[in-house]
Amino acid sequence: MCGIVGYVGSKQAYPILINGLYRLEYRGYDSAGIAIIDGDLKMYKTKGKVADLENFVSGKDIKGTIGIAHTRWATHGEPNDVNAHPHYSESKQLALIHNGIIENYASLKEELIQRNYTFKSETDTEVLVYLIEDIMEKEGVPLEEAVRIALNQVIGAYAIVVISKNDPDMLIAARKGSPMVVGIGDDDFYIASDATPIAEYTKEVIYLDDEEIVCVRKGEKIILKTIKNKVKTPYIQKLEMNLTALEKGGFEHFMLKEIYEQPTSILDSFRGRLDAKKGLVKLGGISDYEQKMAKAKRIIIIACGTSWHAGLVGEYLFEDLARIPVEVEYASEFRYRNPVLNEDDIIIAISQSGETADTLAAIQLAKSKGATIIGICNVVGSSIPRTTHAGTYTHAGPEIGVASTKAFTAQVTVLTLMALRMAQMKGTIEKSKFHHLLYELESIPSKVEEALKVDEQIKELARIFTFARNFLYLGRGYNFPVALEGALKLKEISYIHAEGYPAAEMKHGPIALIDREMPVVVIATNKGTYDKVVSNIQEVKARNGRIIAIVTKGDTAVKELADYVIEVPETDELFVPLVATIPLQLLSYHIAVMRECNVDQPRNLAKSVTVE
């Protein structure tokens, strides 16, 4: 959440900064602002969207070759013009932007108030820029040293960029618990909270580690050190990002584009890792830990949101195929209790962004207990891949829509590969079945392509239920996590209350809600507990519920009972989540569009939850 862009060089900063903010809109925000130095330190900020900021600065002086820009997601202080970033120091010589939370800001603020400082905003960020200036004046140190000293006094998470009117060729950035990337140009530098704003300007980047500070000046070498004043050698990486992936490509919304990208993103997630003909599954990122994983007495999957739902599918896969006990934990709960962990436990941490604060904290807790951490992540260079012992990228490509779609199916694909490899190593699967599953997995991209053909049918269905107030989603076995994910998608982007349940649990409470006003989505593919699900549908119909059924192509039994039927291609039970989730994503999308909701940027949500 929140977005950061900074630039110093010979080009005009404003076009780079404003374009960067547009690239970062997917992260979720409620206000935006910009600061540029051209003799004076000029600052413009406003509540609302980046377009509102662009309108606000129209006709104003925006010249300058150094600047910082920010989109804010409110934590301390309501969304308004004053609380928007950047923030001045009291003398207005410094400006600072900040992602994260300064947890001890109140005590720091009180100390500064005692020294006659007057604050303008309600934010924790303003406290930090005041503190930096106070240290500069009190101790007579340059800005970069004052930043280092100040960061040793703060508790919490931060990604910051600071500029000074008195040093108009320098950007200072630092991070702890919130991502930051530095882009290197010919004689200029770019700073951002992720690579999307800078990908069109440079392919050479440095990903900052926690408690690192970077100082960049136009035409000079980078200075990198820790907040403990240890000088470090920057590690420059090549940025692999396709700019076309950052555009809508003719689709109305990024979410719809990303739904339609799933045949490719699933294929890319097993490309080079799966050879059905040779009977091979190879995950190079975890090869050194495969033996330990296969011998594990327990796997614990930690994740949040959609990634947690993918983890639930993973639980079925590992237990079904590899016969390894699995627990799936919300990272936010795992980190705050006292879990029983052993050195032979395997922790699989799943995160699309690789920056999820709760998941990172849970990883650190598990590492402190000696557990082995395996990551599944989509963003190269993010914090989780650098924190885990080993891991695997999903290769889903940039996901801009806040509501995760292709990341979910890519995560399930990678978990499937892991479970199949563990089963092969342990000998818990017959060779014939193993080969059958590999061939079937290779066919999934084409089956997802076929599942997308129901789009027009679902659009018509969405018209019927546009103004429903509640939805119930039911599934059993592998389809239970699909029901949870379908309900989450509808909640996230259409603001309709929806709940997912195991179908058998309906009789333990939710059945009381069912009437003719309650749409019930049932994932009723013809595998596993199909007959039981048919019985559940009959129970709903007996209470006048309206059934939307996701069925296997050619189904007849459910068709006779359901009010509306959506067909998906037949596949093995293990892979049903990869095809059955497609119509649920489309249903949530079309309902949201018809309700005139902001599909790509739903209210109150951010793409990556980097603070508690």
Buried (B, 14 or more C-beta within 10 A) or exposed (E): BBBBBBBBBEBBBBEBBBBBBBBBBBBBBBBBBBBBBBEEBBBBBBBBBBEEBBEBBEEEEBEBBBBBBBBBBBBBBEBBBBBBBBBBBBEEBBBBBBBBBBEEBEEBBEBBEEEEBEBEBEBBBBBBBBBBBBBBEEEEBBBBBBBBBBBEBBEBBBBBBBBBBBBBBBBBBBBBBBBBBBBBBEEBBBBBBBBBBBBBBBBEBBBBBBBBBBBBBBEEEBBBBBBEEEEEEBEEBEBEBEEEBBEEEEBEBBBBBBBBBBBBBBBBBBEEBBEBEEEEBBBEBBEEBBEBBBEBEBBBBBBBBBBBBBBBBBBBBBBBBBEBEBBBBBBBEBBEEEBEBEEEBBBBBBBBBBBBBBBBBBBEBBBEEEBBBBBBBBBBBBBBBBBBBBBBBBBBBBBBBBBBBBBBBBBBBBBBBBBBBBBBBBEBBEEEEBBBBBBBBBBBBEBBBBBBEBBEBBBEBBEBBBEBEBBBBBBBBBBBBBBBBBBBBBBBBBBBEBBBBBBBBBEEEBBEBBEEEBBBBBBBBBBBBBEEBBEBBEBBBEBEBBBBBBBBEEBEBBEEBBBBBBBBBBBBBBBBBBBBBBBBBBBBBBBBBBBEBEBBBBEEBBBBBBBB
